[in-house]
Amino acid sequence: MDFMETYYIESLDHEGRGIARRDGKTIFIEGAVTGETVTASVYRKKPSYENANVQRILRESSQRVTPQCVNFGRCGGCSLQHLNAPAQVAAKQRVLEDNLRHIGKVTAGQMLSPIHGPTWGYRRRARMTARYVVKKGGSLIGFHEKKSSFVADMTSCEVLPAHISKLLPPLRELVGALSIRERMPQIEVACGDAADVLVFRVLEPPTDADKALLQAFAESHSVHVYLQSKGPETAQPLWPQEPADLYYTLPEFNVKMPFFPTEFTQVNHEVNRVLVHRALMLLAPQAGERVADMFCGIGNFSLPIARSGAQVTGIEGSASLVKRAAENAAYNGLSESVAYRVMNLFEINADAFSALGAFDRMLIDPPRDGAAELVKSLVAAPPRRIVYVSCNPSTLARDAAVLVHEQGYTLSAAGVVNMFPHTAHVESIAVFDR
């Protein structure tokens, strides 16, 4: 630790840290809020910046609130609980605008109103670490501590659904009682509209006694317990023995989306419904048009698009997700309107894209790496409108630069989606026209 100095906080960075200046240096101060005057202790010095922690708040911002979770500050799951919800959204919008301007050299013609929803109990998907720690007197279940590989000593979590949060203490007791407690590193949570699944990652087979304890837990707490021995596809139900009826719904489009516990789905079902609505309003697919859903996953966007009467092609790199998407299309009576295929969109080129045929409109929903090769490939037959859903503003900005400066598109609109309240994670949506 270094000596403490006084700082005025000018703004927040993309990780939710306060930004101050001193002698031409940028100081990133954890726990500080825009407009505050604080004292802070520096713990890392670099030639162009320093990192520090707040020690005292001399002048408090009206945007500061008392964190609701007792684990805040220690648990690494949330970083913004000390900031009120509107200020969190405003900070994320500024991150999006800054990335578009500085990385992409573009400015949106319109900033869309932010998409937001419940701020607590929203997280329907989570991977929690399980670790048996003798010094702690048993097993710990939770997220990693802030900037650490240690597991936070948690007995509750405010961003998990309340009924899942209440399972943390009995889960600690359960794992501590298992013979393979030191060979069970992770518990994955998957909540659907009608069922909750806990997937226990097991590095060696549980004994019959272990299975009996897991079964008793499942019965007592009305959850489904799965065991995963290797990759995500190896997860299998332990109790009940039949697969869980795991799904979420998009009522506006009369779509029901079954999914496997370890398959990717959005963690915030309420915000996802609003996001799909916004994406479809912006995309504006018309009956008879040909529409592409790139990085389609299990069909979260392509099935609602198909309800418009458009002919949809969904493309995804994972064969298992494509299989699930096709099954979901059949389940919802949309097989004649949507076709899915496996393709590595990270390696696509102009020839491969042209071979797909011309599309009138396109939706892109890539992982954090973005869609660099895809946007470079839209040369021969570019869609006249693209809606880009992003989970990383820096790669969105990078791809926006290609679309605008090389492919002739205009960035018509952009806005943030607060999919992960109380975290610095910035989800966004953008519209490109030509």
N, C-alpha and C positions, 0 to 999 in steps of 0.2 A: 504494500500500500504506500501511496505517496501522500504528501501533505494536502490539506483541504483548501480549495479556493472557492470564490463566489462566482457564479455564472448566471447569465440571463439566457433563457431558452427561447430561441428564435422559431423553431419548428420541430417537427418529428421526422425521423428518417424512415426508410422502408421496413425497418424492424421495430418501429415504435419507440426508438430511443430519442431523447431530447438532443437537439443540436445547439451547441453554443460555439462561440469563436473567442480565441485568445491569441494575440500576436500572430495573426495569419493562419493559425491552426484551427482545424475543426475538432471540437470535443464532443464525443458521443456519450451521453449521460443516461444510463438506465434508470428508469423510475421517475423521470422528469416529464413535465407537461408543458406544452407551448404557453409562453407568457409568464412562466414562473421564474422567480429568482431563487437559486438554490446554492447550497454548498455541496461539493462533491469531492470524492477522493479518487485520484487517478490510479488505475491498476495496470494500464498498458500504455506505453509511449512508443509512437512511431514517428518518422520524420514529418509526415503531413497530417497526422491525426493522433488523438488519444482517446482511450476508453476510460470511463469513470462510472462510479455508482453514487447516487444521491445519498447524502448524509443528513442534511436538514433542509426543510423547505422554508425559506425566509418570506416569500410572497407566494401564496397559493393561487392557482388558477381556478376559475369558476367551473372549469370542465373536469376538475378532479373529483372523483367519487371514492367511497370506501369499497375496496374489493369485497365481493360477496363470498369468495371461496377462501377457506382458512389455509389452503395450500398455496395461494398466490404469493409469488416471490421466491418460493422454493421449487415448486413444480414447473417444469419447462413447457407444459402444455399451453398455457396462456401467458401473454405478455402485456395486455392492454386493459386489464380489469380495473385499473386505477383511473381510467379515462371513460367519460360517459359515452353512451352508445352513439349519439349524433356526432360527437367529436371523433370517434373511431372511424365512422364512415367518411367523414370529411378528410381525415388524414389519409385514408386509402385512396380517395379520389385524387388527392394531390400527388400521391405516389404514381398513380396511373398517368396523370397529365404530365408529370415530370419525365417519366420514362418515354412517353410518346414524343415529347419535345426534344429531349436530350439524346436519346438513342435512335429514335426513328426519324427525327427532324420533321415531324408531322404534327398537325393540330386538328382535332376533331371539329367538324362543322357544327355539331351540337353535342353538348354533354347531357346524357340521359339522366333522368332521376335515378338515384341509387335503388337497388333492390335489396330489401332487408326483411327480416322476419323475427322469430323468437330469438332472444339473446341468451337464454338459459335452457338447459335440458334438450338442446337441439341435436347433439351428436349421436346419430344412429349407427355410426361405424367407428370403431376404435381398435387399435392394437396396444394392449397393455403388457408391460414386461412383468414377469413373475420371477422372483428371486428369493431363495432361502438364505437368510442372513442371521447367523448365529448370534451376533452382537445385538441384533434387534429383537432377539427372542422368538423368531419365527419367520414366516414368509411375508414378503411385501408384494403387493399388486398395485400397479399404477404406471404413470408416465415417468420418464427420466427427470431427474432434477435438472434445474437450469444449468446449461453448459457443463453437464456432467454425465458420466455413464452410470452413476448411482441411481437407484430407483427411489422416487419420492415416497416417503412414509405416509400413505394416504388411507383414509377411511371413508372418504366421500369425494365426489367430483361434481361440481355445479354445472358443467356443460354436458355431462351424460344425462340421459333421461333419469328421472328421480328413482324409478324402480330398479334401474341398473346400478346407479350410485349406491343404493342401499345394499347391493350384493357384495360390495368390496370387503366389509369385515367378515362375513361368512366365507367368502372366497379365500381370504387369507387363512382362515382356520382349515378349510378344505385342503388347500395345497400343502399346508404344513403337516397334515395327517397322512399324505400319500407317501408311499415308499419311493416314488420317483420324483419327489419334490425338487431335487437338484437337477433333474433331467426334464424339466417342464419350463422352458424359458419364456413362453408367451401365451397370452389368452386374447383371442380376437373376438370382438363383440359385433354382432350383426343383428340389428333390430328391423323387423318388417312391420307391416300394418297389423298382422295377426299373430306373429310369433317372434320370439327372441332366441338367438343362438349364441352359445359360447363355444368357441373352437379352441381346444387345448392343444398346443404344440407339444408333442411328446418325442423325446429323443431316444427313448426305449419303451417297449410295450409295458403298459400298466399291468399289475397283477390282478387276480380276481378280486382281491380285497380292495384294491384301488378302484376297480370298476364298480364295485358295490357302493363305495363312497360317492363316486361321481353320479351314479344313478340316483342315489338317495338325495343328493343335492338338486339334481334336475327335477325330481318329483316334488321336493319340498318348496322349490322356488319357481315352479312352472316355467322352466326354460328347457331348451333343447341343448344337449351336450354332444359336441362332435370331437373326434380325435384326429389330429393331423400329424402323420409320421414323417413326411418329407415335404414336397412342394405343395402349394395351395390346392392343387387338384386331388391330393390324397386325403383331404378331409372327408371323414365318413361319420354318420350318426352313431353314437353309442347308446343314448337314451333320450327320447323314445327311439326305437330301432328304425322306424320309417323316417324318411326325409322330412324336414320341417316345411310347413307351408309358408315359405318366406317370399314376400312380395311387397311392392309399394304401388300406389295408384296415381294416375294423372286424370282425375275425374273430368276435367274440362274437355278432354279428348277421348273419354271413355276407354282408357287404356289401363290395363293391369299388367304389372311387370314382375313376373317371378324371377328370382335370382338365387344363385348358390351362395352360401355364407362367405366364401373367400373371393367372390367376384367383385370387381370394382363397381360401386354405385356411389352416388353423391351422399355425403354424410348428413346433409340437412334436407330432409324431405320437404318441409314446408317451403323453404327458399327455392328448392329445385322446381317445385310446381310453378312458382312465379317466374323463374328463369326460363322454363320451357315456354310459358305463355309469352314472355317478352321476345324470346328468340323467334317464335312462330309469327308474331306480329311484325317483327322487323324483316324476316325473310319473305313473308307474304307469298307463300307458294300458291300457285293457281292450278286448277284441275287441268290435267293433260300435260303440264310442264314436266321436264325431267330435272330432278333435284338430287344432288349428292350430299350424303352425310359422311364426312371424313372423320376417322377415329370414332366410329359409331358406337363402340361398346356393345351393350346388350339391347340397344335400340331406344335409348332415352329420348332422343330427338327424332329419329327416323320414323318411329311409329306414329307420333303425333303429326308429323309432316304428311305421312301417307293418308291420314284422315281427310286431308284437303282435296284428295283426288289426284294429286301429283303422282308420278312414277318415281320412286325413290331407289337409289342405289346406295347401300351402306357398305363402307369399306373399313376394315379393321385388321391390325396385324396379328391378333390372337385368334387362332382357330377355335378355341373353346368359347370365346366371347361371340364369335360369328355364329357358332352353333346355337348358343343361347338366344341370340338376336333372332335367328330364323325360327326357333321354337316359339319365341314370344310373338312374332308376327303371325304364326299359325294360330296360336292361342287367342289372339285378338281379331282373327278373321281378316288379316291384312296381307296374306301371302301373295295375292295377285297384284298388290300395289307396291311391294318393296322386295328387293333382291339384295342379298348380302354376299360379299366375297372377301377372301383373305388376301391382303396385300400389305407389304411393308412400306408404309408411307414415308418412312425416314430415308428410303432409298429410291423413291419414285423419280422418274425423269420426264422430260417433255414427251418423248415417244410413248412411254407407258401411260401417261395421262391421256394423250390423244387417242390411244387405243380403247379407252373407256367410252368414247363418244362424247358429244357435246352436252353440256349441262346448262340449263337456264339459270339455276341458282345453286348455291353451295353453302352448307354449314360445316364449319371446322371446329372441332373440340379436342385439341391435342393435349397430351400430358405436358409437364413443365418444360420439356425440351422444345416445345413449339412445333412449327410445321415448315421449317426452312426449305427443305427440298420440294415440298408440295407447292408452296407459293412461287417458287422459281420455275415450276413446270407448266404454269398456266399461260402458255405462249400461243399455241395454235388455236385454242377454243376457250378463251376465258369466260366464265360465267358472268352475267351482267350484275349480279349481286352476290356478295359473300357476307355471311354472318359468322364472326369468329368469336367463340367462347374460350376464354383463356384463364388458366390458373397461375400464370406467371407474367406480370406486366412487362418484364424486360424482354422476354422472347416474343410477346405480342408486338412490342415496339420494333424489334428487329425485323419481324415479318411484315409489319406495316410499312416499313421503309422500302422493302422490295415491292410490295403491292402498289404503293403510291408512286415511287420514283422510277421503278423499272417496268411495272406492268400496266400503268396508266389508270389506276383506280383513284378514287377520291375517298378519303376517310370521312364518311357522312356523319357518323355519330359514334359515341363511345360512353360507357358508364361502368360503375363498379357494382359488384354483387357481393353482399356481405354474407358469404357462405359460412365463414368461420368467425363469428363474433368473439371478441376478446383476444384474438390472435392477430399477428401482423400479416397473415396470409391475404393476398389481394386477388380475388376472382373478378373478372371483367368480361364485358361483351362489346364488340365493335362491329360496325357496318361499313362495308366497302362497296362502292358503286362505280360503274363505268358505262 
